Amino acid sequence: MYSKVNKTWRVVLVVLVLLVCFRLALPYIITRYVNSVINQLDGYRGSAHDVDVHLFTSTYTIDTIRIYRNNADKNRPLAEIPMTEITIDWPSVFKGNFGSEVIFHEPHLRISDHGSGYTSTRTDWLATTGKLSPLAISRIRINGGQITYRDSTTQITLLQNVQMDALNLNANEMDNSKDELPSRVYVQALSIGNGQLNVAVKLNLASNFPQMDMDVRFEKVKMEALNKLLGRKMAISIENGSFNLFGEISSFEGNITGFLKPIFTDLTIGSQQDRIEQVEGLWVSFASLIQEAALQQRNNQFATRVIIDGDVQSSDSPFLPALWNIFSNALIATASEIDDPSDERRTASTTSEKTETITEEPKSKKEERRERRREKREERKKQKREKKEGLSEN
């Protein structure tokens, strides 16, 4: 009897020692795993400094993630995240979906002359984030983010105090929702020129091609603040003016459509120099748009419309780089056509009739896409019913 008791206590002691050793080793195990996930990014490398595990709160935090482009300077990371917190998403648990929440605190993204941040079109940032959590991710938040532009001599803050909240990302939440676009993403930020950016997105990430309805509002940007950015590239000097942007973008089965409506008010351009020849693409297009706005504005206002219309070639293609390429091509096409003042569809107008024309067309297309989604949903329900009836007959 006495020997059995001693044996039991020895087993308990061994188990406790193993648990303590595992708990002490856990941060190092997770740190190695996180570093391996980061270095699997195509075209990038990086590291996490340390990991802290909090078992009582079911949370672990990653201290200082730095991500670099391959062959980039170690002192100039593309992205730096001082703290990443991964925890259980309790609101989802209470709804019956066991998922996790990822919070990025004060992340800093640096865009440079070497590219827009998409070194490889095969990089899937959302999938990489998902690998950091042992549970399916239900929610992703960004607190106090920052995006800066940097070249060889200067650094300019484009967006600051970025707040993002992405909800209902868990596959179970999407399947159980009656909404055809169950996921939500909300973004707020302050921009260069003290502008206010607001983006609201409805998403369905479960489809082969992401389905999306996006509303964009970018308001009260002081144009003279852009001199640091545009002046270095295009030798443009903006003396006065404000900028507003409104738009809607939707995607359905790989087709991305919508519009963006930039509005320039009281725009004045000072002395200009010749364009820098080696600068192409978006820089030239945006500078041309500003120049034409200053020349063609009526009643101190100029508005035009950038038509978004393109296709994602493959369901395997990352969605955000494809969306960015389609937007870039649309802006370049608009800038090339707006030089013709006889093009009434794109010239300035401040009348309410013109505004109605601009906003009605995308809304009708959105209704068509909703109708197609509704038809597909009814078709899937019919197929499920037929499948159940066939099983019951057998």
Steps between C-alpha positions, in 0.01 A plus 500: 500500500774741601700419186196565280454845653865584445478383141194720441674805640807431287282491189329823600838663567638390164193635322529833682870527413424426134223762497728762655775420248251520214370835627855637523585377151170609340602862421814378322302238305242757390771755411670248271165414342408867442839566339454201270155631394637849428787363291261297287371826347585500132743784426546599864693411812456604861507412866319529832702613801317315776173335605317523833238237592211575740319172566244643743369745239552260205720760332847522354675815384775534239755769573633702203441336163717641221452409134750582223501461128757249387842664453382815681697694760464356853455852636201572272217250560196507275271443799550516875244394762601580861246260650260239361240355734323170423214398725165320501221701339243465779207667315533231231521227763174620655341469153618139474807561280832421663746748346785737577567873482824655373587857602789687338609789723656804325616322183717707265504434124770672294443549126810586301618577148567130455132410483157528651551220747400213274837350410331173406146461373489153658532628857185428702517717812165385640600134480831579669318680782276196540801278561594705807190387684421143615131576441316630195512880503165671559619858541803712406560847644759771441556766766696816420651390169719716277596499130796705381662565164877500491764567239875551523478838678163543669214325679139623474207376709213409267258354757511509879280384786371220278219306670367182338244246616432187292212287630341160428804353325444147633372253238235372742370854553477550124319170445247566777426857393195578287680804358648444154795719605546401867846641577560867582809720483507859631800731458557852629818708469641853486692576182766738381334841473280425803248305294257245643484155339200273563459161332217251559511159332256209490668172403445134426839332530359148465437527125762405241533867405454740795165679473504856625313829528726790603410861582783757515497854637820706502425857607652844566857435386705822485671477163800718589614227741561277196788721381750293697380192314415624150761772483782250527352281229329732255633847583147627567439781750147513646424835660145433616207262471314214662431146385209261561446149368183290502454158349343157487677183388348154470624159394306194390644177357831665415349811339589827678288804416415837648608861496708757686404867488784742586396862566748789504395836651677839478804336343794727418829379352814713514807486278556164329806338356541231239394155603761255612536263206576181692181525708207312348166345582303632796727797572454639149126426500431664835706806412317530166168479683602785732619715210178449305291566811671838542440587133142374457341582836175693484368701793824406676417128485598208281351149519559196285428130513745211495324190368614174662449197276727197491529127564705283734652242267508209743347405835857421612609862447524715817206740497652824632788521246249431221269776631795742520604424139145555373477834686841608365398424142169684548676814631751493214216464245303786657802732504570429132139570397433803718734718292214530246262769638229391252455174693189601693486178696827584674508881509423716800144552607343635816134448411284256692389340173857395420554371854189282469629359172829408665345324797205323338694284255713312758195445720313331215798273438514419872135396489575271206784335694276453804237336281759261357619412850141442609437268205816301574405468866155369408658256256731365772206458739308311231795268441526429876127421519522266201802328655315448832191367321717255305662371820163458674362298206801267513 
